[in-house]
């Protein structure tokens, strides 16, 4: 019912291997891994740890005005 079966995934995988070859698929995987790693480093600021500063905290609502 709309899902992809294991057999279909296996067939797609075999076609991709035949088109690109195992060496090229390995290179694509390595390049994709490097890209994801660099993207994460860019999000983290490059130092390897996520830090939160005052500039990135969500704004807080001001306290309600006090009535005399």
N, C-alpha and C positions, 0 to 999 in steps of 0.2 A: 504494500500500500504506500507507494511513493518513496520507499527506502531503497538504498543501493545494496544489493546482496554481495556476499563475499566473492561469489563467482564473477560478478561484474567488475568488482575492484581488482581482482586478479587479472582479468582480461585487459583492463586498462593499463595496469602495471606492466604486463608483458609487451603491450604495444609501445609504451613509452621506452622500455628497455631496447626494443628493436629499433626504434627511431633514433635514439640518442646514443646508445651504447653504455656499458657500465662505467667506462672511464669518464665520459662526459657527465653522467649523472653524479658521480662522486665529486667532480669539480663544481657542479651546480650546488650540491649540498654544502660543500665547504664555503663557497661564496655566500650562500644564504645564511649560514651560521655566522660568518664574519659580519655580515650586514646587520643581523639581529643583535649581535654582541655590541657593535658600534652604536647602534640605535639606543640600546639600554644605557650604555656609558654616557651618551649625549643627554638622555633624560635624567640621569643621576648626577650630572655635573662633572663627570669624568673622574671623580675620586673614588668611585666604587661603593658609595653609600648614599642612600636617599636622605636628604636633609630637608627640613621644613623651616622656612624663615617667616618672619612677620609679613613679608610681601606676598607670600603664597597662601596665607591662612584666609579662610572665608570671612567676609565681613560680618561683624556682629551688629545686631540691631541696637539702636540707642535705647537707654532706659526710658520708660514712659514719663512724661512730665508730671511733676507733683502738683497737686491742686492745693491752693491756700485755704 
